[in-house]
Every structure is written in structure tokens, then in C-alpha cells.
Amino acid sequence: MRLLMLGGTGFVGGATVEEALHRGWSVTVFNRGRHGAPPAGVRRLVGDRNAPDGLAALTDGEWDVVVDTWDGAPRAARTVARLLAGRIGHYVYVSSGSVYAPPVPAGVTEQAPVVDADPDATDGDYPQLKAGAERAVREVFGEAALLARAGLILGPGEDIGRLPWWLTRIARGGDVLAPGPADLPVQYIDARDLAIFLLDSAAARRGGTVNVVGRSGQATIGELLDACLDATGADARLRWADPERILAAGVVPWNDLPVWIPPGHDWRWMQQMDVSRAYADGLSCRPLADTVADTWSWLRHVGEPPSRAGRPPVGLDPEREAALLATLGDTPTRLP
């Protein structure tokens, strides 16, 4: 199989390239060439979707599978799709659950309405960009294209910083503000499991739209933080706090305390997506402990984790955390 990875050296793209190489596929990546060399055996085509004549490197060539993680202007996604039409076997676009139009119900399925978006747009917010790119790809390839709406993505290489923040914070030791309830279900997918699903689906020529994330409740926030304690071996103490208390202090779920979205919050649906189709199509997710331990190993190797351009940093400021901790009484340090 011949894979063209549009992007290819970042988080999900990097995991997809590694998985394709593991399968013995021929891999080509197309990107701006700004983030280091691709793995050995990978052909790189250099270009920039937003530059005049920036797609010249893609004017020739044929591939069995294209995987595209683009989150920029939908017009650029459409231009690439049109350029490649007729020279590829299957197109996979990695989208996001963020495209669903609010208010989003718990258990949202692929049939739910999405935000209004223009496939010819040159700007917009993240949901509009992803939804516009979905429309752009579908204009060219129709239902034959796979639109993979990912949820929370964790694992080695993460460039948003959610799990890396928790690991780094817990590794620092001392009292750690732990957002309750400890048995709150979390929903996520390891980037490597996402890559496996994408390539399996492409090889099987599956099209349409699919929510791609693990089952809600495959882990809890308490199990996640305990796994961070185990992976780091840190001398840290989890200080559990009720969500009402944390929210009253102005803490923003998902951003200030990554991964955590408390019960009743407007964003809670993000950890309650329906994944029936993905599992019917063969999605399989590795244990939480593996994702956490492998991410910690990667962090120790790279030192400073990468950050995605245009995304503000996540995680609670140490002074704010200390102030909140000072208001708590004695609380459990680990789950029973």
C-alpha cells in the first residue's frame, strides 16, 4: 500500500506514519519541512498549502491512501482534494467532534447537525475550519471519503499538552489539586490506536462519517491521575475537590485542568460521544496505563514537549493551584 500523509511529522500524523511503516507500506509525506526529518525510508515532498504554487510537489504521483489532518482554511483542503482526485484510492480526513453544533446532546451520533461552515472559507474558528474542510473533502469525494471525527487524543507526541501537563505537574510532587469526582468517566483515544483505525478503515475502503474515540468510562479521572502517579513514581499527594468548589474559583474545565469536564457542564458531551460505529468497524483501544507510561517515557526523552502553533498553553498556574489547595481540608490522596 502507498500512503500519502498530508502533514506527517506531528502528533497524529507521526503516529500514522509510524503505523504505516510498521505495516510495510510505502510512505510519502507532504509538509513544509520545518520540523525535522521524517523517519528513515519515508519520502518527503516539501510544499505549503497556503503559498502560491505551494502544491507543485503534489502535481504528480499516485497513492492508495491519503490521510489528511488539516485544520487550516477549508479552501486549502478543497484545493488539495481536487488536485489529488483521480490519482488516489481512498481519502481519509481526520476531523473533530468539535464540529457538532451546540447544544450538543450526550451520546451525540454522527447524524447530529454540525456548525455552519463554508468549504471555500479562508478563516474561522476551529469548529468552522474542521467542518468546512469536511464539506470540502465531501464535495470532491462524496461518501467514499472517510471523515473521522476524533475526540480527546492522548499519547506520545501530544502537542496540545493535556496529559503532558498532568504528568509534569505530578512529577513535580507535593499536593496536587485533583478535580472530582474521582469516578468521573473520561473518554479519549491513544493517537496510535487512532492511526491503526484510520489505516484499517482506509484499507477496507470505508467511507462516511465516524466518531473515533474510546468508550466513555473506559477510564475515570481518578484512574488517570493514579496512572500518572504510578508512571512518574512521584512523591505527590492528590487533594480531591468537589467540582462546585473548583468552578466557583473560576477554574476553566478542559483548559485549566486538562481532560476534566465536570458533570452538568456544557462541554460534558465531549466525553460522552456515541462510538457504536467505530467499535463495529473494529476500533480497539489499549489500556490507560500503557498510554500514560509511554507518554511519560516520551516526555523524558524529548525534554520539552512540542506545542501546536496558535494554541494557548493548558494547565493551572501554580500560584492559583496553591491558593485553591490552601482552602481545602484533608482529602483522600489516592483511590481505594
C-alpha positions in Angstrom: 0.0 0.0 0.0 1.2 3.5 -0.8 0.3 6.2 1.8 0.4 9.9 1.3 0.4 11.7 4.7 -0.6 15.3 4.4 1.4 16.7 7.3 3.1 13.7 8.6 5.6 14.6 11.4 3.3 15.9 14.2 1.2 14.1 16.7 -1.5 12.1 14.8 0.4 12.3 11.5 3.5 11.0 13.1 1.6 8.1 14.7 0.0 7.3 11.3 3.4 7.3 9.5 4.9 5.0 12.1 2.0 2.6 11.9 2.2 2.6 8.1 5.9 1.8 8.2 5.2 -1.0 10.7 2.8 -2.5 8.1 5.5 -2.3 5.4 3.7 0.4 3.4 5.4 2.8 1.1 5.1 6.2 2.8 5.3 9.8 1.4 4.7 12.9 3.5 3.9 16.3 2.2 4.6 19.2 4.6 6.6 22.4 4.9 9.7 20.6 6.1 10.1 22.7 9.3 10.0 20.1 12.0 12.9 17.7 11.4 13.5 14.9 9.1 10.9 12.2 8.6 11.7 8.6 9.7 14.1 6.5 7.6 12.5 5.2 4.5 9.9 7.9 4.2 9.8 10.1 1.1 9.2 13.8 1.8 7.6 16.3 -0.6 8.0 19.9 0.5 5.3 22.4 0.0 2.9 24.8 1.6 -0.9 24.8 1.0 -1.1 28.5 1.8 1.7 29.6 -0.6 1.4 30.4 -4.3 2.4 27.3 -6.2 2.8 25.6 -2.9 1.3 22.4 -4.1 3.7 21.8 -7.0 5.2 18.8 -5.4 1.8 17.1 -5.5 1.1 17.5 -9.2 2.4 14.1 -10.0 2.2 10.7 -8.3 -0.5 8.2 -7.3 -1.3 6.7 -3.9 -3.6 4.1 -2.5 -4.4 6.1 0.7 -4.3 9.7 1.7 -4.6 10.8 5.3 -5.2 14.5 5.9 -5.1 16.2 9.4 -5.5 19.7 8.1 -7.0 22.3 10.5 -6.5 25.4 8.4 -8.6 27.1 5.7 -11.2 24.9 4.2 -10.4 26.3 0.8 -6.9 24.8 1.0 -8.4 21.4 1.9 -10.6 21.6 -1.2 -7.8 22.6 -3.4 -5.7 19.6 -2.4 -8.6 17.2 -2.7 -9.3 18.4 -6.2 -5.7 18.2 -7.2 -5.4 14.6 -6.0 -8.8 13.4 -7.4 -8.3 10.5 -9.8 -4.8 9.7 -8.5 -5.7 8.2 -5.2 -7.5 5.1 -3.9 -9.1 6.4 -0.7 -9.2 9.7 1.2 -9.3 9.9 5.0 -9.8 13.3 6.6 -9.1 13.5 10.4 -11.8 15.8 11.7 -13.0 16.5 15.2 -16.1 16.1 17.4 -15.8 19.9 17.8 -17.8 20.3 14.6 -21.1 19.4 16.3 -23.5 22.4 16.6 -24.4 23.4 20.1 -26.2 22.5 22.2 -24.7 19.0 21.7 -26.5 16.2 23.5 -24.8 13.5 25.5 -24.3 10.4 23.3 -24.0 12.5 20.2 -24.0 10.4 17.0 -22.6 11.1 13.6 -26.0 12.2 12.3 -26.2 15.2 14.6 -26.0 18.7 13.0 -22.7 20.4 12.6 -21.8 24.1 12.8 -22.4 26.2 9.7 -19.2 26.2 7.7 -18.1 27.3 4.2 -15.8 24.9 2.2 -14.5 28.0 0.4 -13.6 29.9 3.6 -10.1 31.2 4.3 -10.6 31.6 8.1 -12.8 30.8 11.0 -12.7 29.2 14.5 -11.6 25.6 15.0 -15.1 24.0 14.6 -15.7 26.0 11.5 -12.4 25.2 9.9 -12.9 21.4 10.6 -16.5 21.4 9.4 -15.6 23.5 6.3 -12.8 21.1 5.5 -15.2 18.1 5.9 -17.6 19.7 3.4 -14.7 20.5 1.0 -13.5 16.9 1.0 -17.0 15.6 0.6 -17.6 17.9 -2.4 -14.8 16.1 -4.2 -15.1 12.5 -3.0 -18.6 12.2 -1.7 -19.5 9.5 0.8 -16.5 7.4 -0.4 -14.2 9.6 1.8 -13.9 8.8 5.5 -14.5 11.7 7.8 -13.0 10.6 11.2 -14.3 12.8 14.0 -11.8 12.3 16.7 -12.4 13.1 20.4 -9.7 13.7 23.0 -6.4 12.4 21.7 -3.7 11.4 24.1 -0.4 9.5 23.9 3.3 10.0 23.0 3.8 13.1 20.8 0.9 15.0 22.1 1.3 18.7 21.1 -1.6 20.2 23.0 -0.2 19.3 26.3 -3.1 17.9 28.3 -1.6 14.6 29.5 1.9 16.0 29.5 0.7 18.8 31.9 -0.7 16.3 34.3 2.4 14.1 34.2 4.8 17.1 34.6 2.7 18.5 37.4 2.5 15.2 39.3 6.2 14.6 38.7 6.9 17.9 40.5 5.5 16.4 43.6 3.7 17.9 46.6 0.0 18.5 46.9 -1.8 18.3 43.6 -5.3 19.7 43.1 -7.4 16.7 41.9 -10.7 17.7 40.3 -13.6 15.5 41.4 -15.5 13.4 41.4 -12.8 10.8 41.2 -15.1 8.3 39.5 -15.9 10.8 36.7 -15.7 8.9 33.4 -13.3 10.2 30.8 -13.3 9.4 27.0 -10.2 9.6 24.9 -8.2 7.7 22.3 -4.5 7.0 22.1 -3.1 8.5 18.9 -1.6 5.1 18.0 -5.0 3.4 18.2 -6.5 6.2 16.1 -3.7 5.6 13.5 -4.5 1.9 13.4 -8.2 2.6 12.9 -7.5 5.1 10.1 -5.3 2.7 8.1 -7.5 -0.3 8.7 -10.5 1.7 7.5 -8.6 3.0 4.5 -7.5 -0.5 3.5 -11.1 -1.6 3.8 -12.3 1.4 1.8 -14.8 2.5 4.5 -16.4 5.9 3.9 -18.8 8.2 5.6 -18.6 9.8 9.0 -17.5 8.1 12.2 -16.8 9.3 15.8 -13.4 7.8 16.6 -12.7 7.8 20.4 -12.7 5.1 23.1 -15.8 4.3 25.0 -16.9 6.8 27.7 -16.0 5.2 31.0 -13.0 3.2 29.7 -11.2 5.1 32.5 -12.0 7.7 35.2 -10.3 10.9 36.1 -9.1 9.2 39.3 -7.6 6.3 37.4 -5.9 8.7 35.0 -4.3 10.6 37.8 -3.3 7.4 39.7 -1.7 6.2 36.5 0.3 9.4 36.4 1.4 8.7 39.9 2.5 5.2 39.0 4.3 6.2 35.8 6.3 9.0 37.4 6.9 7.4 40.8 6.5 10.9 42.2 6.1 11.8 45.8 2.8 13.6 45.2 -0.5 13.8 47.1 -3.8 14.1 45.3 -6.1 16.5 47.0 -9.6 15.9 45.8 -12.0 18.8 45.5 -15.7 18.9 44.6 -16.4 20.3 41.1 -18.6 23.1 42.5 -15.8 24.4 44.6 -13.4 24.4 41.7 -15.8 26.1 39.3 -16.7 28.7 41.9 -13.0 29.7 42.0 -13.1 30.5 38.3 -11.2 27.4 37.1 -12.0 26.6 33.5 -12.6 22.9 32.8 -10.6 21.2 29.9 -8.1 24.2 29.8 -7.0 25.0 33.4 -7.4 21.3 34.5 -6.9 19.4 31.3 -9.1 16.4 30.4 -11.6 17.2 33.2 -15.1 18.2 32.3 -17.4 18.0 35.3 -21.0 16.6 35.4 -23.6 19.1 34.0 -21.1 21.3 32.2 -21.9 22.4 28.6 -18.9 20.6 27.3 -19.6 17.3 29.1 -20.8 15.8 25.8 -17.2 15.8 24.6 -16.6 12.8 26.9 -19.9 11.1 26.1 -19.8 10.7 22.3 -21.5 7.7 20.7 -18.9 5.3 19.3 -21.0 2.4 18.2 -19.9 2.6 14.6 -16.2 2.9 15.4 -16.3 -0.3 17.5 -18.4 -2.1 14.9 -15.7 -1.2 12.4 -13.0 -2.7 14.6 -11.7 0.1 16.9 -9.6 -1.3 19.7 -8.0 0.8 22.5 -5.0 -0.1 24.6 -5.0 0.1 28.4 -4.8 3.5 30.0 -1.7 2.6 31.9 0.1 2.0 28.6 -0.8 5.3 27.2 0.3 7.2 30.4 3.5 5.3 30.9 4.5 5.6 27.2 3.7 9.3 27.2 5.9 9.8 30.3 8.7 7.8 28.7 8.4 10.1 25.6 8.4 13.2 27.7 11.6 12.2 29.5 13.2 11.5 26.1 12.3 14.8 24.4 12.6 17.1 27.4 10.4 20.0 26.4 7.3 18.7 24.7 6.2 20.3 21.4 3.4 22.8 21.3 0.9 23.4 18.5 1.1 26.8 16.8 -1.8 29.1 17.6 -2.9 27.1 20.7 -2.6 28.7 24.1 -0.9 26.6 26.8 -3.1 24.4 29.1 -2.8 23.9 32.8 -3.5 25.7 36.0 -1.0 28.4 37.1 1.0 27.2 40.2 0.0 30.2 42.3 -3.7 29.7 41.6 -3.4 26.0 42.4 -1.6 26.8 45.7 -4.3 29.2 46.6 -7.0 26.7 45.9 -5.2 23.9 47.8 -5.0 26.2 50.8 -8.8 26.3 51.1 -9.1 22.5 51.2 -9.3 20.4 54.2 -7.8 17.0 54.5 -8.8 14.9 51.4 -8.0 11.4 50.1 -4.6 11.0 48.5 -5.4 8.0 46.3 -8.4 6.0 45.3 -9.1 2.9 47.4 
